[in-house]
Amino acid sequence: MENLAIVDLGSNSARMAITEVAPDGRFREIKRVKENTRLSEGMGREKVLQEAAMMRTIEALKRFKQLYEEIPNVKVRAITTAAVRQARNRQEFLNRVQEEVGIQLQVLSGKKEAYYDYLGVIRTLKLNHCLILDVGGASCELVLVQQRRARDLISIPVGAVNLSEQFHLNGYVRSADLFRAQVAMNDRLKKIPWLRYATRVPIVLLGGANRTLARMAWAYHHRHHRRTIHGYQLSARVIYATYRELLNRNLAQRKRISGLEPERADIIVGGMLPLVSLLQRNTDGRVIFSESGVREGIITEYVNQRKQNNE
């Protein structure tokens, strides 16, 4: 029996999942932790990681290390995504993590991140055709799935944190700022030619902002607690209504919305913008949430490679 610890350092949060892998390839998650580190905060147009953000992220990684070192026979895979990928001072940060924590972070390319999203989704959702959208803090990954294969994939450098900071979507949103954000988002999407094949398929959602959307909708429409959002579906009508409600509130009012984590209240409008923009081009209208993404994709790849090596 092996244990695989995956440390996933994103632009808004740091996560660690420890998975028990059986000799026959079956696996189950035995521990999951998350810390809101907001690594991409304040990067701005200069794309420079800020000292305070790096410090709190390194402290979170130290706490993760204490947890996985308690697990016997554990292998560690540590990855990081858009914030570090885009940062001008990324090597400085990687060196500090190596020196202060003792782990080597692998910086995933945007396409590799999108591919892992695809592996994670396709293993757990029975969909032949869909468009996968993963909204992170500093990037969005898009994957067009046809006949359960990844036909096209891309990563674009816009996410919940940098959209919110650049267009001032953090507090009460002015109409002029929202309009500028929508125009910029639509311009990004127009430059992806294969999206014209994704207008009649359901959209599968990943990422922290999208998970928050699911929890908000569930809290509003249902009284009991849902253990997992995996497979949960919403219509475009419900998403537009939720978006409108968020735009009608200031930051303090948003923090009181049931299902919305207070620390995400300042980036939720920016986090929903890519989805709203895609839905305006989509006639299917179905949105399906997935809790399987990059980490589950990495586990799937690991199990498949181990099986090939044993054959």
VEXVEX-276581 format. One record per residue: residue in three letters; x, y, z of N, C-alpha, C, O in turn. Coordinates in steps of 0.05 Angstrom, whole numbers, plus 5000, padded with zeros to 4 digits. Atoms other than C-alpha are relative to their C-alpha. Example, Ala and Ser with C-alpha at 12.3 -4.5 7.8 and 13.67 -1.06 7.14 Angstrom:
<rs>
ALA501849765000524649105156501850245000503950245013SER498449764999527349795143498550225014499550445018
</rs>
This chain:
<rs>
MET501749765000500050005000501850255000503650285017GLU498549755001502750684980498250235007495750225005ASN501449754995500751385001501250224983503750254982LEU499149785017501151964953498950265010496550305011ALA500849734991501052674980500450204977502650234967ILE499949815021499453194928499650285012497550345023VAL500149724991500953914947499450174975501050174956ASP500949855023497254384900499950295008498150385022LEU499749724993499455104906498850184979500050234958GLY501449835020494355544870500450295005501950375023SER499749714998493756284861498550125023499250335034ASN501649904978488456374915500249825025500049935047SER499850184977489155764960502049784996502849714973ALA498150235001493955204977498549765011497149785032ARG501450244992491254494983501949765001503949754987MET498550254999493953825002498049775002496249785019ALA501750244998490653144990501949765002503849744987ILE498450254997493552485015498249774992496049745002THR501550215012491151884976501449735004503849705000GLU499050274996491951154993499649844974497449824964VAL500150145025493650744931500549705004502749635014ALA499850294996492449994933501749874977501949994956PRO498450135020496849494894498549954973499749954952ASP501650055024491049364845499250264985497850264965GLY500549745013490750114827497650155011497350395004ARG502249854988484550294867501250205020503250155033PHE498949804982485450914909497750155014495450165004ARG502049854985481751314962501450225016503650185026GLU498849784986483051984993499649965030497549895040ILE500250044971484651945068500350275015499650285039LYS499749744986486152675084500050234979501350204958ARG500049775018484853355052500050255018498450285036VAL499949754986486754045078500350234981501350204958LYS499949775017486354745050500650255017499750275039GLU499649744987488955435069499850224979500850194956ASN500349785018487156095037502550185002502950335021THR497449874999494056375020500150254982501750434986ARG500249775018492156874964502850084989503650314991LEU497349955009499056804932500250214978502150364977SER499949815023497257224871499150285008499050464991GLU500949744992494857814913502150224995504450195003GLY498349775004497858474891502149964978503950134976MET498050045021501758184832499950234979502050314969GLY500349785018498958724787501049944972501649714965ARG499150035028501058834715503049934999503949814979GLU497150075000508358754736500549715004502749614999LYS499850294996506958024754502349935019504049765013VAL498050054979511258034817498749895025496950025036LEU501050114975509757584876500850185023503250265025GLN499549824978509158014939501149855024500449615029GLU498750134978513157875002498049885020498349665029ALA502050104981507057805048498749754990498249565005ALA501350245012503757315000501949765000501049545006MET498150235000510056894994500449895028500649655032MET499650094973511056875069497749835010498249615021ARG502250164989504056635086499749734985498749544996THR500150255015504456115030502149815010501549575013ILE497950174990511055845055499249885028499849655033GLU500950094974508155795126497949784997497949585012ALA502050215005502255395098501349744991500549524999LEU498650235010506954925062501549855023501749615023LYS498750124977510754805127498049845017498649625027ARG502050154985504254605161499149754985498649554998PHE500750245016502554135104502249785004501649555007LYS497850194996509453815112499849855026500349615027GLN500450134974508153665185497949784999498249585012LEU502250205002501853295165500849764984500349534992TYR499450235017504552865108502349845011502649615004GLU497850154989510852685146499149805022500649625029GLU501150194981506352325196499049744987498449545000ILE501150225015503951855141502249814991504249904980PRO497950195008507951215129500149954970498049984957ASN499750075028510651035060498750204982497250134964VAL501349795015508751705031501950114979504250164984LYS498649865022510851994964498750274997496350304999VAL501049735002510252744954500350114972502450094960ARG499949875026508453094890498950295005496750325013ALA500749724994508353854896499950164974501950174959ILE500349855025505654284840499150295006498050345027THR501049734998504155024829499150094972500149984952THR501349935026500155374775500450294993502750394992ALA499849755015498556054747501650225013503250355000ALA498749784987501056544799503049984998504450184991VAL497150045002508056244800500849994971503050094963ARG499450025029507856084726500450284987502150314970GLN500049745012506656814709502050195013502750405002ALA498549814984511157124762502850054989504249874981ARG497349925008517457504742502149905020504449845013ASN498150084979520657304809499449715009499849645032ARG500850284993518356574806502449845010502149685028GLN497850174992525356284812500850075029501649895044GLU499549924973526556684876498149855019499049755040PHE501950134983520156394905500549705001500449585023LEU499550295000521755674883502449935017502449735031ASN497650044984528655734914499450025030500449865046ARG500749964972525655984980498449765010498949675033VAL501550234992520755404982501849765004501549615023GLN498150224998526354914970501750025025502149825039GLU498249964977530755215024498549995027499449875046GLU501449974975525455365077498149775007497549715030VAL501950224996520654775067501249734993500549535005GLY498750255008524954255033498549854979498849614977ILE501450135022520354104975500550154974501050394974GLN499649895026521254214901497450034986496149834980LEU502549955014515354534867500349974970502250084958GLN500150015029513754344796498050204989495750204997VAL501849805011510954924757498649884975499949834955LEU501550125022505454644712499650214978499050444984SER500849835022504554944643497050025000495649855012GLY502949975002497655204628498649764987496549674996LYS501150235015496354634579500049745017498249585017LYS499850244983498754104629497950025022496649825029GLU502149974980494154394682497249934989495649795001ALA502650065013488254364634499749704994497549594997TYR500150295006490053644615499449855026497849665025TYR500650134975490053434688497150045008495849865019ASP502849954995483253764696498349804984496449684995TYR501550195018480753344637500149725012498049595013LEU499850274989483452694668498349975024496949765028GLY501650024976480152844734497150004995495649855008VAL502849995006473453014704499049754986497049644994ILE500950215017472952464653499949735015498449555008ARG500050254984474451924705497549975017496749755024THR502250014981468452114748497350094990495350045003LEU502549905011463152434704499449864974501149854956LYS500750155024459452034651499050194978496650204973LEU500749815021459552564597501749944975504149914977ASN498650045025461352444524501050264988503250274976HIS499349745011461453174505499650225021497650215035CYS500349784981462653794548502250204996504150164981LEU497949804998466654424559500850035029499150105045ILE499049984972470954414622501050295004502650394988LEU499049734993472155094655501049995029499549945048ASP498749994973476955144714500850295005502750394991VAL499349724994477155844744501650005025500749945047GLY498349974977483055954789500350305008498850464999GLY499649734992485756584821501350174979500750414977ALA498549845020490256794763499849894972501049994953SER500350125027488156354704497449854997496249785017CYS502250175007482555984670501049784981502549844962GLU499450225018483355304638497449914986495349884999LEU502350095016478555094582500749754984502949744972VAL499650255015477954394552497449934986495349904999LEU502350105015473254184497500249704998502249594987VAL500050295000471453454506498049904979495649984980GLN501850125020468553064447500549705000502849614998GLN499750294998467252314451501949925022503549735019ARG498450054976470652324519503050054996504649975013ARG497249945005477152564489500450315000498550464993ALA499449725000480453244498500750094972503050054963ARG499549915028479753554429501850255000503750264984ASP498449754998482554244448500250095029498350045044LEU499749894973485254564511501750255000503550284983ILE498549754998488055234532499850115028498050055043SER500049854974489855654593500350304993502050374977ILE499849715004488656404593500550145027499550055047PRO499149884975491756874645498150195013498950415021VAL502049844985485357144676498649825020497849605013GLY501350164979482356904741498650185020498450425017ALA501649864981478357094802501450235013500350455017VAL498549794985483857494837500850234981500250464986ASN499049785016486957874779497750154985498050394980LEU502349865011480158034746498850195020498250425014SER501249834979477558304812501750245006500750465010GLU498249784994483758724824500150194977500050444981GLN499649835024484558984753497650184994497850414987PHE502449855008477259194743498450105024496150185021HIS501249894976475559384815497249875006495250015010LEU502450154995470358834825499849915029498049745035ASN499850104973472158734898497650085018496449915032GLY502149904983466959174933497450034985496749864969TYR502449955016460659484906501050064971502750224967VAL499149995028461359414830498650224985496250224982ARG501149795017460460034787499549894972500949714963SER500750105026457159924720502250034980502649864962ALA497949955019462960224682502349805003503449714983ASP497950214995467959744715499149734990500749584979LEU501150265009463459144702500149994969500849784958PHE500049995029462759354629502849954989503149804970ARG497350035009470259414620501049715004502349604987ALA499250284995471258724652498749814980500049624970GLN501450175018465958404608501250024971501549824958VAL498849965027468958704544502749864999503349724979ALA497350134999475958464564499749694999501249564985MET500450295000473357764579499049894973500049694964ASN501050085026469457714514502150014979502249844961ASP497849985020475557944475501849765003502849654983ARG498350234995479557384507498749754987500149604973LEU501350245010474356864488499850004970499949784958LYS500249985029473657114417502549904986502549824963LYS497450085011480956944406500449695001502549604993ILE499850304998479656194419498149894979495749854984PRO501850085022476955944352498449755005496149744995TRP501550254997474955254374497650025020496149835023LEU502449974982469955524425497450004985495349964997ARG502550015015464955564369498849724999496549694993TYR501150284999464354804375499049935028498149715032ALA500750054972462754874449497450145009497050185032THR502449844993456155254445497649825007495649935017ARG502450184996451454644450500749775018499549555016VAL499350214981454754244505499950115028500150355032PRO500049914972454254274581502850105008504850014997ILE497549904989459554664619500649875026498949885045VAL499250134975463254284673501950195015503950285004LEU498649794985465854744728501949885021501249705036LEU498050074980472154674770501050275012500550485001GLY498649774989475955154815498450115024496050065027GLY501249904975474655524880497650184997495750155011ALA502249825004470156064853497549844992495349915000ASN502250165009465755544819498949835022496449795024ARG501050154977465355114882498450185018496350105029THR501549814983463155734920497350054988495350075002LEU502649965014457655854868498149775006495849815012ALA501650244995455155144878498950005029496649955033ARG500850004972454955214954498050225005496150185021MET502049784997451255884949497349914990495349965003ALA502550085012446055594903498749785017496249785021TRP501150214983445254974947498850115026496650035034ALA500949884975444555385010497450154996495750155014TYR502449845005439255814978497549824993495349885002HIS502250175009435055254947499349775017497149655015HIS500550234984435654714999500650065029502350225036ARG499649954972435254685074502149825012503549905031HIS498150184989439554075087502850034987503050154965HIS497349975010447054035078500749794980500149554984ARG499150205021449953705015502949945005504550125007ARG497250084994456253315029501950064978504250144984THR498249955022459153394960498450154978496050104975ILE501249875022457753844901500549854974499649944952HIS499350145024460353334852497549904985495949754997GLY502450085015455153224797497650195003495650154989TYR502249814996450753794822499650174975501650264963GLN500649855025447254164764498550255006496850265024LEU501549754999444754874756499450084971500750004952SER500749895026441355234699501250274997502050405016ALA499049735005443755874666498350205014499350415024ARG501849814987437656224694500750045030500850275039VAL499249984972439756064766502750155003503050315022ILE497349874999446956284753499750304995501050465009TYR500449725005444756944723498750145024499550375031ALA501449884977440157074783502050035023501950235037THR498049984979445856924831502050224995502750375013TYR498249795008450557384793498850275005500150465015ARG501449744996445457944794499850075030500250305037GLU500249964971444557854869502750105011502850285028LEU497449924990452057914881500650294991501850445007LEU499549735010452458544838498450215015499250445016ASN501749814985446958864879500950055028499850215043ARG499049984972450958794944502850125001504450084982ASN497249924995457159124972501549785014500349565018LEU498350214989462858735003498949905027498849655031ALA501050084973460058725074497449844997497149645012GLN502550155004453258485049500549734988499249534994ARG499350265012456457945006501049805021500549565019LYS498850184980460157665066497949865017498549665030ARG502150124984453457505098498349804984496449694995ILE501550185017450957085040500649715008502949645011SER499650284993449856355060501349844978500549864955GLY498650165020454655885026502450134989504150004976LEU497749855011459656435008502050055023501450185042GLU498049964980466056405048500850305001501350424980PRO499449714999467457115074502650084987502850304975GLU497549935013474657085049499949994970501850084957ARG500450005029472056974978498150214990497750254966ALA502149805008466957534979501150224982499650334966ASP498949795017471758024947500949914972501550084955ILE499250095026473457584888497949834986498449734964ILE502050185011466957214874498850124974498249964956VAL501049885025464457714821502049954977501249864955GLY497950055020471057664783500149704994500649624971GLY499850295004470956904793497749894983498049694970MET502350095016464056834761500050114972498550014955LEU500149865026465457294702500649814976499249834956PRO499550185023468656754657497649824994497049774970LEU502350175005462656294667497750154988496550064969VAL502249845011457556834655500550074971498750074954SER499449945028461157034591499749764982498749794959LEU500450255016461256314566497149934997496249844976LEU502850075001453956204583498550184980496550094968GLN501349825020452056804539500449904972499049984954ARG499550115026454956414481499049714997499349594976ASN500750294999451955734501497049975000495550105014THR502950055002445155464482499149755015496749705018ASP500750244984445454824523498950085027496849985035GLY501149904975444555194589500549845025499849925046ARG499550174976446854624634502850065011504750094996VAL497549964986452354734685500349775020498549745037ILE499650234982455254124722502650055015504650125004PHE497749964983460054174780501649755005500449535008SER498250234995466053724790501950075022503050285023GLU498049974979470253634851502649854993504549855008SER497650135010475253224811501350184979500150264960GLY498649825018480553644777502949924998503649694994VAL497250045004488053724775501149785018502549615008ARG498850204982489753314837499149724993500749534993GLU501050265008485252734815501249924973501649684968GLY498750065026488252784745502849905004503749714991ILE497350094994495252714774500049725012501649555004ILE500250274988493052104815499449804978500649584977THR500750185022489951794753502449944982502949714975GLU497650035016496351904713502049825015503349645003TYR498150154983500551614771499249705000500949534997VAL501050285000496250984775500449874973501349644972ASN499750115027496350884700502949944994503549734982GLN497250055005503850954696501149775016502749615006ARG499150234983504950474754499049744988500549544989LYS501150255012500449964719501749924976502249694971GLN498450055024504450034654502849895008503849714995ASN497350094991511049944692500049715010502049575009ASN500250274989508549304724499249794980499349554985GLU500950195021506148994659502449884986502149714968
</rs>
